[in-house]
Amino acid sequence: MDVSDSEKKAARWAHDLFVLNVLFFHLLLTPAAIMLGIGLKGLLVPLAASLAVIAYIYFRGQRDHRWFVAAHWRLAFLRCKLLLIGYALTASILLLAELLTMGMQDTHMANILLTVITRIAIMPTLVLVMVTVVMEASATSLVAKGEVPEKIRKAFPPHG
């Protein structure tokens, strides 16, 4: 497939944006919110910002008319779906922690348990952040070669 440099640049931006999202909102803001002791509400800021970037990646992949570019935006969104699974697992663990500590008589012990479980709850998202960053590095390599993974090619066949 013959892909122009401008198309490669536009396609690469999808993967670069995903990595920037992960690095800034997950590996910088989330630990900062934890270390500053802001609490669970402080984790909503990086989450909301990340969800906004994910929504942008999704909509950009739907509206780009250049097949190669749109295919890479859709590939980036597939990685976003993995991140969303991490969010769901983390939210489920946090909900469970909240339910477990809700009825505890000793509020000090409830706070300790909630703190410990919060640290554990972040692990699914953190692991998927690391996995998706590695996947995005390989996707950037595909862009440079002008290639699209077979899975995307089947799900979103080229027109013409």
ABEGO torsion letter per residue (X at the ends): XBBBAAAAAAAAAAAAAAAAAAAAAAAAAAAAAAAAGAEAAAAAAAAAAAAAAAAAAAAAAAABABAAAAAAAAAAAAAAAAAAAAAAAAAAAAAAAAAAAAABABAAAAAAAAAAAAAAAAAAAAAAAAAAAAAAAAAAAAAAAGBBBAAAAAABBBBX
